[in-house]
């Protein structure tokens, strides 16, 4: 093994005793005497009662670095012992020698690359061992070592990524464990950008699993009849606490699990779990947002080419879009994760154009599973409604596409009196119409292309010369009414809503009611006669089979559940279910409720604007409609809100017009309100 080194380096042996010892030990080992070899390993790994001093350890490191080229696989135990040295807590000189040793090891023997990388990755997690060197400096040293290794070994990223996945904290580990690891693997992208797609994909995959589990646990908490109150203000988790001083409090997950055997404590345990997961989700998203912000700022100096953002900015957008298509779009009940893409698209109009185009193609692609087309329609409507940075061209393009698609669908299907509404058969049509109505409720102001006070034509079913609807179905318009000109994409709406497919009966009741109020107030369309007629129509629930559903990346599948929606990732959907007459409410970009990371969304987010004049100008027909609807809702439990609420809660909300406005402001893709604290609990559990 090292005999040749002993012969060739006698002066070295006289000067450096540890080197001579290594050569001697190797010589004896080759002769079958393993005692000295095992003694050396024991010295390097001993922690009590008398571990080697840093000076002695440094001598062994220098000695082994001198003869590393002849240490083969038979010395793997010795290398393993060297990798166990607590080098992070030593001084800078020691660290530099140790990094040199690691570089020599991986350069001389490729089979040691994975063990070295594994040792380094394990040190990126939260450590509890006290040290004079703070965690930030320790992690900085680990990144220095990783960068050094990756510079030496071009194929290093290939072996590094599986190690990062293996060390990613379990979702039940502490908040700070997740924060620490996410920050560190994002820092790796600064010197290993080739891993950007893989690292962002694994982080978002873990984030969305927590995101979905929060929604599932909220539903289970509500099913337990526990009274809950709305509270997302869960306190701060600062980076200053990364040193782990208070980390004992972060193990509440395991503590809560251990107490879950008591039925009386079950609601409290569930709330603690939800609170902990919400903080975890918030902080993980915060650090991904911070990374994206730093990355964008680092590319500001790069020149634009033909008006396009720098290539690095574009490539990262395509990475996020790929993750969206593979993970987020296919995961039901994702509540906040999709806002990462929402934020990134705000930096360039080209990105939102591309995103809108992808969703439109998905809706129109008949080869796609129906549930995926419906999900695309939900994302399209919610994005257009909520993204403040979209302009009239983009909103108009989407409105025109949805209107044209729905009109073409009506012309092809509505061919005779035998045609009846069918939520399963025409689901994509209803989803598209609901998307169009939802967008109108939020974006009607920019869909108005002009307006003036002038007498209204006596024929209220006519279109004006620009093809805009000026009034329909005997609306009570007066000569003093303001007649607005609307975007031409809205022109097909009259034919669509009066078709035998009856989308106003099948779409979400909340969306239809808000559209009815708003369109009447704006003299755009008067649909209350249709809604009155719909109250007399009974559409029975029918048993349906599961749609051709893909496997959800978070462990669930999309299926048609009791509410006719795609349920996944632990949702209540099973192998089949009963489809109601209404389309499931699914708006992925509902208001962002996470406290720490919300600052990246607030300035680019379109909140619901309730026009007070609407409420004051409601006419008697509308009031009569609301009163009659209350009675029908009480008599017929088939007519109930879907989406955020169901059952008895919906009857209470339907009694008050204000509640309907609130529902449009905070309509959730989850069947549960996002309520995080059991009433009566205090903030004593604050981390």
N, C-alpha and C positions, 0 to 999 in steps of 0.2 A: 504494500500500500504506500507507505511514506518512507520506505527504506532509501530510495534514490534521493529523496530530499535530505535525509540525514547525512548521506555521503557527500552530496554536493554543497552543503551549507554548514560545514563545521564552524566557521567563524560566527555564523548566525546563532548556532547552538550555544556557543560560549557567551554570547551577548544577551540572548533572549532565552531564558530558562523555560518559559511556557512552551515556546516553539520546540525546544528539545524534548520536552515532556510529551508533546503531541506526537513527535516522530517516534519516540521510544514506545509510547503506548500503541501506536499503529503497528510497529514492528512486532511487539508481543502479541497483539491481536491476530496478526497474520499467522503466527505460530500456534494459535489455538488458546492462548492465555488471555481470556476476556476480562479477568479481574481488574486490571488497571483501567481498561476502557469503561467498564461499568462504574468504577469509582469516580472517574472524571464526569460522567453523566450525572451521578449522584451529587457531586459538588456543585455542578451548574444548576441543578434543580432544587437543591435543599433550601428551605425557607426557615426552618427552626432546627436546632436552637441557635446555630451560628452560620447564617448564610454568607456567601462570599462577599467581600467588600467590593464596591464599585471599581476600585483600583485593580483588584485581582481579576474581576470579570473583564475589565478592559484589556488586561494582558492576554487573557484567553482569546478574546475577540481578535486582537491583533495577530496572535499566533495562528489562529485558524484561517484568517484572511490570507496569510502568507502561503499556506499550502492547500488552499481550497480546491485547486484544479485537480488534485489527485484523491479527493474525498468522493467516493462513488456511492452507489445506492446502499452498499453494505454499512455505510456510516449514517444511515438515515436517523437512527436513534440519537446520535450526537447532534445532528442538525435540528431535530425536533426539540432537543434540550436547549439549544441556543435560541430557538424561536420562543421559548417560554420565559426568557429573561424579561424582567420588568424594565425595559429600556426607556419607556415614556417618562418616568419620574426622575431620570438622571439629568445631569447637566448637559449643556450643548455639545461639549467636546465628546462626551460619551456617545451622544446620539449620532454625531457625524461619523464616528468610527463604526457604530453599529449599522448605519445605513450603507456605509461602504462595504461592510461584510455581507449584507443582504444582496447588494449589487453583484458582488463577486460570486455568491452562491448561484443566483439565477443565470448569470452569464456563463458560468462554467458548466452548469447542469440544468437543462431545461425541465427535468422532472421535479425540480424543487420550486418551480414557479407557482404552482397551485398551493402548496403548503405555506409559502411565504405570503401570497396574496390572502389566503384564508386567515392567517394570523393578523394581518393588517385590517381586514374587514371586520373581524371580531372586535377590534379596538375602536370601531366607529359607533358602537352601541353605547348606551348609558352605563358608566362604570360606577361602582359604589366604593371602591377602595380609596381611602383618603390619600392625598398626595400634596406635596408643596407646589406642584405644577397644576394649574387649573385646567379644567376640561378643554377650554378653548385652545390653549397652547398644546395640550396633548393631541387633540384632533388635528391641529395644524401640522404637527410632526408626522402624524399618520398620513395625511395628504401629501406631505413632502416625500415620504417614502413611497407611496403608491405612484406618484408622478415619476419618481426616479425609476421605479421598476418598469412602468409602462414605456418610458423613453428607451430603456434598454431592450425590452422585449416587444417587438411590433405586434405580436399575436396576443399580447397580454389582455386586451379588452375582451377577447373571446372567452377566456377562462375566468375573467373577473366577474362578469355579469351573473352567472349562476350562483356565485358565492354571495353576491348582494341579495339575490332573491332568497337564498337559504337563511340569511341572517335578518331578513325583514321582520320586525316585531309582530307577534301575533296580535290580533285585534283586541285581545283581553289584557295585553300588557299596558303599562302605565302611559299616561299622556306624554310625559317627558321622554320616555323611551322612544315613542313615535316621533316626537319633534326632533330629537337628537339625530335619529337615523335618517329621517327625511332631509334635514338640513345637510347632513354629511354626504349622502349619495347625490344630492343636487350639486354640491360643491365639486364632486368628481367630474361633472360635465364641463367644468371650466378647463380642465386639462385632458379630458377624454371625450370630446364632443361627438365622437363616433357612437357613443352609447346613449345619446340623447333620446332617440326614439324608444329604446328598450327601457331606459330608466323612467321616463315619463309614463310609459305604458304600465309599468308595474306599480308605480306610485298611485296613478289614477285608478287602477284596478283595486288596490287596497282601500283607497278613499271611497270608492263607490260602494264597496261592500259594507263599510261602516254607515254610509249614507242610507243605504237601503235598509239595513238592520234597524236603524233609528225609526224609520217609518213603520216597519213591521211591529216593533215593540210598542210604538204609540197605539197602534190598532189593538194589540193585545191588552194594553192598559185600559183602553176605553171599553173593550169587551168585558173587562172585569168590573164594570160599573163604578169605577173609581172616579170621583169628581176631580176634574183637572182644571187648571187655570193656565192662561197663556203667558209664557215667560221665556224669552230667549236670552235674557241678560244674565249670563252665567258666570260672570267674573273674568278676570284676566289670568292668563298663563304667560308670564313674561320669560324672555330669554335669560334674564338675570338669574333665574332659578335653575338653570341648566346644570349647575354644579351638584344638584341632587340633594341639597340640604333638607328639602321638604319632601323628598321623593317617597318617603314612607306613606304619605297620604295618597299617593297616586296608585296604590295597589288596591283601591277600593273595589275594583272589579272582582278580584279574587275574594275579598272580604264579603262583598255582596253575594257572590255565588255561594259562599259557605253558609250564609244566613238564609238562603232561599228555601230552606226546608220548612220554615214556619209560615203557615198560611196567613197569619195576622200581619206578618212583616212583608209579605210578597209585594203589595203595591209600593211600599216605600223602597224596597230593593229595586224594583223595576224602574222607579223614578231616578234612583241613584245611577243605575246603569245607563239610562237615557241621557242623563245630565253629563256623565263622564264621556260617553261616546260623542255627544254633541261638542263638548270642548275639544275632544280629540280631532273630530272632523274639522272644526273651525281652524285649529292651529295647523293642521296638515295642509289645508287649502291655503291658509295665509302664506306658508312658506313656498308653496308652488307659485302663488301669485307674485311673491317677492322675487323669486327666481326669474319668472317671465319678465318682470319689470326691469331687473338688472340686465337681463339678456337684451331686451329691446334697447335700453339706454346704451349698452356697449356697442350697438350697431348703428347708432345715430350718425357717426362720422363717416360711415360707408356711403359711397355715391349711389344714387338711384339710377337705374338703367331704363330708359324709355318710360319714365314715370312710374316704374314699378319699385317696390321696396327692395332693399338689398337681398341677395340670394339667401343669406343665412336666415333672415326674417321669414322669407317665403317658405324655406324648407321646414322651419319649425311649425309654421301654420299647417303645412301638409301633414306633419306628424300628428298634430292635435286633431286634425280632421279625420285622419285614419283611425286614431284612437276613438274618436266620437262614433264613427261608423261601426267599428268592431266591438266596442264596449258600451258606450253610453246609450246610443240609440236602441240597443238591444236589451237594455236593462230597465225593467219597469220599476217605478217608484223612486228613481233617482231624483233627489230634491235640490241639491246644490252643486254637484260635481260639474254639470254642464256649463256652469258660469265661468269656468276656466277658458273655454273656447269663446264664450260671450265676451269676455274681457279682451282676449287677444285679437278678435276680429275688429275691435274698435279702432285699431291703429291704422287700418288701411281699408278704403272702400272696396278694393279688389277682393279682399278676403270675405267680406259680407256678401258681395256679388256671387262669389264662388260657392259659398255655403248655401245661399238661397237657390242657386242653380242645382246643386246636388239634391236638395230636398225636393225641389219641383220634379226633377227627373225620377226620384224615388216614388213620388206619388203617381206619376204617369206610367211607370213601368209595370205592366201587367204581369210580368214574370216574377215579380217580387211577392213574397207572402203578404196576404191582405193586412195582417196585423202590423207588418213593418211599414206598409204604405200609410196606415192610419197613424202610426207613431210619427212618421215624417210630416204628416199634415198637422199634427199637434205641435211639433217643434217649429214648423213653419209659421203657424199662426201666432204662437207665443213669442217667437223671436221678433216677428214684424211688429207685434203689439208693444213689446217691451224695450227693444233696442232704440234708444234715443238717437243714435248716430246714423240711422237709416234716413235717406232722403226721399223726396216725393217720387223720384224715378224708380227707386227700388220698391217702395210700397205699392206704387201703381202697377209695376210689373207683376208682383205677386197677386194683387187683386184681379188683374186681367187674366192671369193664368187660371186662378181658381174659378173665376166666373165662367170663362170659356170652357173649362173642363166640366164643370157642373152642368152648364147649358147643353153641351154635347151629349152628356150622359142622359139628360132628360129627353132630348130629341130622339135618342136611340131606344130608350126604355119605355117612356110614357107614350105608348102607342094605342091604348084603348082603355075602356072602362074596367077591364079585368085586372089592370095593374093596381097593386096594393102596396103600402109601405112594408118594407121587410128589412129589419135592422141587420140581419146576417148577410143577406144577399147583396144589399146595396150599401154596405158599411162604409166603403171608401167614398161614396157619393155624400153620405151624411157627414162624414168627417170633413170633407172639403167644404161643404156648405157651412158647417159650424165654424170652420176656420175663417171663412169669409165674413160671417156675422161678427165673430170675435174681433177681427181686425178692424171692422167698421166701428165697433164700439170704442176702440182705443184711438183710431187714426182718422176719424171722420174729418177732423179739421184740415188735414193736409190733402184730403180727397175732394175738398171743395175747391173748384177751380175758378169760381166767380159767383157773385150773388148781388141782387138788388131787389128793392121793394117795388113790386109791380103786380097788377092784377093777374090772377091765376086763370089759365085757360079753363073754359067750362068743361072740357073733356079731360077729366083727371087721369085717364088711362093713357093719354098720349105721351110720347116722348118729344122733347124739344129737338131743335135742328141739330144739336150736337150729340143726340142720342142719350141724353141724361133723363133720369126719372124725375118728374116734377110733382107727382102725386098719384096715388093709386087707391083703388077700392073705396071710393066715396069718402076720402078723408075730409075732415071738417076744416078745410082750408078757407081762409077768408081773403077778401080782396086786398087786405093790408099785409097778407103773409109775405114773408121773404122767400122768394123763389131762387134757390141756389142751383148753380150748375155743378154737376158732379163728374167725377172721373168716369170715363167711358167704360171702364172695367166693371162698374156697378150696374150697367144697363141690363144684363141678363137676370138680375135678381128677381124681378117681378115674375118672369116666366118660371124661374126655379122654385120660388116659394109657393106658387099657385099650382104646381104640378101635382099629379096623383101620387107621386112619391112622398109628398107631404113632409118635407124636412123640418118644418116648424113643430111637428109632432114628435119627431125622432131625435132632434138635437137637444142638447142640454137645456133644461128648463130655465136655468139662471141666465144663460146666454140669450135665449129667445126672448125672455122677459125684458132684459136690458136693451136688446136691439129694438123691441117693440116700443119701449118708452122713448128711446133716443131718436129713432127714425120718425116717430110721430111728432116729437118736439121740434125736429128739424124740418118738418114738412117733406121728408124724403119718401116715406112709405107708411101707409096705414094698414096694419096687419091684424088689428084686434078682431075684426070679423072672422078671420081664419082661426085665431086662437079660441074664440067663442065656439066655433064649430068643432074644433079639435077636442073640446071638453066632452063632447057627446060621442066621440069615437073611442071605442075600446079595442086595444090591440093586445091580444093574449100573449103571455110569455110562452116561448117554445123551447124545447130541449134541443140543444145544438151540440155538434161535436167540436173538438178542439180545432182551431185553425192550424194551418201548416206552420207550426211555431218553431223558430230556431231555439237552440239552447242558449239561455242567458249566460253571459260571462260571469255573473256573480252567483252562479249556482242555481238559477231558477229558469223556468221556461215560460214563455208567453202562452197563455191559454185563455179561453173565454170563460170567465168566472161568473159569479152570480150577477155582477153588474155589467156583464158584457164587455169587459175590458181585458186587455192583456195583463195577466198577473204573473209575476215572476219573483225570483229571489226570495222565496219564503212566503209569497202571498197566499191568499186563500183560494186561488184557482186550483182546480183539480183536473181530472181527465175530461170534464165536461161541465156544463152548468146551464142555468136558465138565463136567457137573454132578455133583458127588459126592453120596453119600447123606446127608451131614450138611449142616446149615445153616451158612453162614459166620458166624463169631463177629464181632460188630460192636457194640462198646460204647463210644460216643463219649466218655463221661466217665470214662475210665480215669484212674488217678492222674496228677496234674499234675506234670511233671518239670522245669519251667523254674525255675531257682534264684531269679532276681531278682523275678519277678512272682508266685511261688508264695504269697507272704504274703497275697494277696487271696483265695486259695482255701482255705488250710489250715483256718481256723476254721469254715468252713461245709461242709467236705467229710467225708463218711462213709467212713472207711477200713474195710477188711475186718477183721472181728474173728473170729479163729480160736478156737473153743471147745476148750480142751485136753481137756475131758472127753469130747468126741466121739472123739478118737483113743484114749483109754484104754478106752472102752466099746464099741469095735468088736467085734462077735461073729464067730464062726467062719464063718458064711455069707458075711459081707462079705470076710473074708480070702481065703476060697476063691474068691470072685468075682474079686478082684484078681489072684490067681495065675493063674487060668484065662484072664483077659483078657490077661495078659502073653503067654501062649503064643499066643493067637489073633492078637494084634497082630504077633507075630514071623512068623506064618505067612501072614497076610493083609494085604498092604500097602494094601488098600482101606480098612481101619479105622485111621484116623490122626487126630490132632488137627487142628483147623482154626483159622484165625484167626491167632494169633501165631506158631504153629509148624507145621511140616509135615515130612514125610519122616523121615530118620534121627534128627533131633533129638527127634522126638516119641516114638520108641520108648524112648529113654533116659529121657525125663521120665515115661513111663508106668510105669517100674519102681519109682518111689518115690511113696508117697502124699503126702509133703511137697511134692513138685514140683507135684502137682495143686492143693494149697492155694495155692501161690505163683501159679499161673496164674490162679486166681480172684481173687487180690489185685491182679494187674497185667495183666489180660486186655486186649489191645490190639486196636484196630480194624485195625491194620496187620498184614500177614503177617510182619513183621520185628520182632524185639526192638528196643527203642530203645537201641541201643548206639552210643556216640559216639566211642570212641577205639580205635584198633588197639592190640592188646596189644604192649607193649614201647616204645610211644611215651611221651615225657615231656611235661611241661607247659611245655616250652621255647617252644611256640608260643602261649603265653598272651598275649592281647592286652594 
